[in-house]
Amino acid sequence: MLIEVCANSLESALNAQEAGADRIELCSELGVGGITPSHGLIQLVKEQLDIPIHVLIRPRSGHFTYSEQEFEVMKKDIAFCVEMRVDGIVSGMLHSNFSLDLEITKQLIELSKPLKFTFHRAFDWVSNPKETFIHLEELGVDYVLTSGGETSAERGLDLLSKLNAISKQCTIMAGGGIKIDNATKFKNAKLKAIHLSGTSFGNMINVNKKISMNSEAHLKENQVAVTNMETIRQIVRSVK
């Protein structure tokens, strides 16, 4: 069974390799489901790891319907990953009705060649997972990362098994809530790959009485935060 570790830093990547992981998915900000890591992090991880590196291409948190500008950013990040000769790209895009954006996903796959391509957990938002999986396989996607449409892969094991049974070339990779006490369930279900972070917390400092730098106002999955032109214009006028 292939074990992919979702690594959010150079330290995490090195720990995953030392522990025996088969490969990593490199990303940043696990708390929002992951976003594209910096070019500096990609380069350092590439220099120091021997196992395969797949890089998440997701320009922001929130939903998976991206603007043309966001798509341009994604293309630039993919080009950098191809240049750096990492081993794979992890990405995907949906329409606003949560159906697969077939045309854009096809472009993402083409831009990623010759790297492997994983369609990420945007898959868990589609309303017709079996039909979508067939389309992705026809496009040449190598892996689909999914929790089976549930809050955890363990809860979604039934759909994961059904998708695995109809797979011809594309590998179903179970991800979401995989831990020591349930990992063997996926092996017993004859799945070929699992994805987990194995996260623990450290480097603790005392921030008692310090104001929080986290902003819940910016964490909305159904909307995208963007600088408001009129707000800035009014402030510029008021102080200039």
N, C-alpha and C positions, 0 to 999 in steps of 0.2 A: 504493500500500500504506500502510495506517495504521500508524504507529509510536508505540507507547505505552511510556513510560519509567516504570519503577517507582522513584519518588523517595522517599527516606527522610528528607529535611530540606528546609528552605527553600532552602538553597544548591543542593541537588540539583535541586529543582524549577525554580529560575531557570536553572540550567545546561542542563537539558533543553529549556526553552523557547528559550533563546538558540541552542542547537544545531540547532533546527528540528523538534523532536518535535511530533507532532500533538496529543498529550495526555499527561497523567501519571496514574499510579495512585499516590496518596499513601498511605504506610504508615510504620511504624516497625519497627526490628529485622529487617533483611533476613536476618540469620544464622539465624533460626528460621522463615523463610518469610514473615515480615511479620505485624504485628498492627495493630490500630486506632491511628492517630496521635492525639495529644492535640488537644483542641478549640482550644487556642492555635495549634498548628501549622496546623490546617485553616483557621483564620480568617486567619492571616498569608499563607498561600499563596493563598487566595481573593482577598485584597486586592491581591496583587502580580503574579499571573499573568493573562495574557490568553487562554491556550489552555485547553481543557477540563480539568477536574479530576475524576477518579474516586477515591473514597475506599474503602480496604479496611476492612470491618467484620468483624473477627476478634478476639474478646475475649482470646485467649491463644494461646500456641504449643501444639504437640502435635496430637492428633487432632481430627476435625471433628464429634464427637458432643457436643453442648452440653447443659448442664443447663437447667432452667427459669430459674434465676437468671441464668445467662449469656445466655440468650435475652432476658431483660428488659434487660440491659445493652446488647445489640445493638440492640434496638428504640429505646432512648434515644439511642444514637449515630446511628442512621439519622435519627431525628427532628431531631437537631441539623444533620445534613448537608442535609436538606431545607430547614430554616430558613435555612441559610447559602447555599442555592441553588448548591451544587456541581452538577456535571453528571452524575455517576453513582455508583452503589454497586457494590462488589465484595464478594460474600459467598457463602454456601452452607452447607448442613448435610447430614450423612449419618447414617443409622442405625448402630448398633454393628456390624452385619453388612456395612457398607460399601455398602449400597444407598442410593439417593437418598431423603432425607426430603422427600417430595413436599409434604406439608401445610405443614411449616415453611418450606420454600423458597418456596412460594406466598405465604405470609404476608410473607416478606422482600421479595418482589417488590412486593406490594401496598403495603407500608409505604414503599417507595422511590419510588413514583410521585409526581411525573411524571419522575423521574430515570431514566437508562439503568441497566440491570442486567447485571452480568457475574457468571456463576457461576465461581468461582475454581478453583484446582488441586486442590481436594478431588475434582474430576472424575477425577483420575488414580488415585484409589483405588477407583473403582467397578469391579465385575466385568463389567458389561455396558455398555461405553461407547456403543455405537451406540443401544441401547434407551434409555439414560439421556439421550443427546443429543436423541432424538426427544421425550421427555417434557419436557425443558427448553425446547425450541423451542415445544412446545404451550403451555407456561406463559407464553410471551412473553419469555423471556430474550433479551437483545440480543447478548451475547457469551459464549462459553465459552473460558476461558483454560486451556490444556492443553499438556503436553509429549508428548501421544500415549501416555500411560501408561508412558513410559520415563524414564530418569534425565536425559535431555536431549531437547529438541524435535527435534534432528537425528536421534537414534536412533528417535524416534517418528514420523518423517515419513510413514511408510506409513499409519498410522492417521489422522494429521492430514489427509492427502489424501483418505482414504475418507470421513471425517466432512465435510470440505469439499464433497465431491461430492454428499452427500445433504442438505446444508443448503439450506433454502428462504429463511429470513429471518434466522436466528441466525448470526452471524459466528464462525467458528473462529479464535481468536487463539493463535498458537504462542508458547509461552513456556518458558524453561528452557535456559540455556546458549547463547543466541543472541549471536554475536560478529561482529566485522568479517569474519572469514574464512568464515563460513557463512551470513550473512544473505541473500545472493542465492539460496540454495537454496530458501528459502521463497517468494520471489517467483517463481522458475522453476516451483515446484510449484503456482502460481496461488492461493496463500493470500492472504487480503485484509488480514491484520493480524499484526503481531509485537509481542512484549512483552519488554523487556530492561531491565536496570539500568544497564549501562555503567559499573560501579563501578570506581573507582581509590581508593587509600588515600593519605591525607596527614595533615597536622597531627600529625606524629609527635613524641612526647616519650620520653625515656628512663625506662623503668619498671624498669630493672635493679635487682634485689634488693628490689623491692616485691612484696608478696603479691598474688596474683591475686584480682580481684573477680568473675571468671567462676565459675559454679557448675555443673559438669556433672551434679551430683546432681539439679538441677531440669530437666534437658533429657531428658525421656522422652516419646517420641511416643505410646506406648501407655497412658500414665497421666497423671493431672492432679494437680499439686501443690496441696495445700490445707491450711490450718492445722488441726491436729488438736486437737479440743476437749479431749480427756482429757489430752493432753500439757500444754496451757496451764493446765488446771485444777490439775494436780499441782504445776506450778511456782508458780502463784499461791498455793496452799496452803502451799508450803514456805517462801515468803519474806514472806508477809503477816503 
